[in-house]
Amino acid sequence: MQLSILAVGDVVGNSGVQCLTHSLRGLKKLYNADFCVVNGENASGVGLTPAQAEQIFDAGADVITLGNHTWNRREICPYLDDCGYILRPANFQPSLPGRGYGVFETSKGPVGVVNLIGRCSMDFNPDNPFRVVDRILAELGDIPIVVDFHAEATSEKLAMGYYLDGKISCLWGTHTHVPTADEQILPKGTGYQTDLGMTGPIHSVIGVRPEQSVAMFRGELTSRFEVAPGKCRLCGALFIIDTATRRCVNVERVMAE
């Protein structure tokens, strides 16, 4: 039996949420996806509100993952405790609201979902994700497990992929908003892609108005970043898992406008 998991990259702005609403259910039907994980940490540009989380669930997400902007919209904090289907990075301090992993039911049986955050080039210092994930895997046991690794450095994402190769079913990266052309199955059977890309405005600099990003890199004074206008694109990947072996048997990039 095969379990198909659709992973969707960072949703950026209300227009990204609308793009998800427009495209996701059709993609799930097209690819016969059994389960869908969506990274929603940029739905407010930086952060996610409870109302936006509900929109993402209504669009067809089974689980929402987050990242370094988890706490930018503090109204999400009670929601993280109340809703079992939204995850924040597991290597944040344990005393913070919410949870970083869980077991969820699908039509093909249970699947474990883990949300981690990297430490390279980030502006804070979470716990070591390589150490934290060991404890989580011991708790989850012998079921298919997928990981959203929200990290800046491609080297850190690749290192985590090889560290977990054969221990989990698949790992994808989020955060950098640009889809990478390295979808693959690692030597011991773990499906992998360094970054899914984003679900947001096509003509932008990782979701931001290009002129604002250009001004910043030129050293000019800039206003608060705004989500770029215009047409949006959904980016993600489809992972097919053999439930008997818990190994990934196929990885495919997914895009929709």
Salt bridges, closest charged atoms under 4 A:
ASP10 OD2 - HIS177 NE2 3.39
ASP34 OD2 - LYS108 NZ 3.17
GLU41 OE2 - HIS150 NE2 3.01
ASP62 OD2 - LYS28 NZ 3.93
GLU75 OE2 - ARG73 NH2 2.75
ASP142 OD1 - ARG246 NH2 3.92
GLU152 OE1 - HIS175 NE2 2.70
GLU183 OE1 - ARG253 NE 2.92
ASP195 OD2 - LYS157 NZ 2.79
GLU211 OE2 - ARG209 NH1 3.56
GLU220 OE2 - ARG218 NE 2.62
GLU226 OE1 - ARG209 NE 2.90
GLU257 OE1 - LYS231 NZ 3.14
GLU257 OE2 - ARG233 NH2 2.93
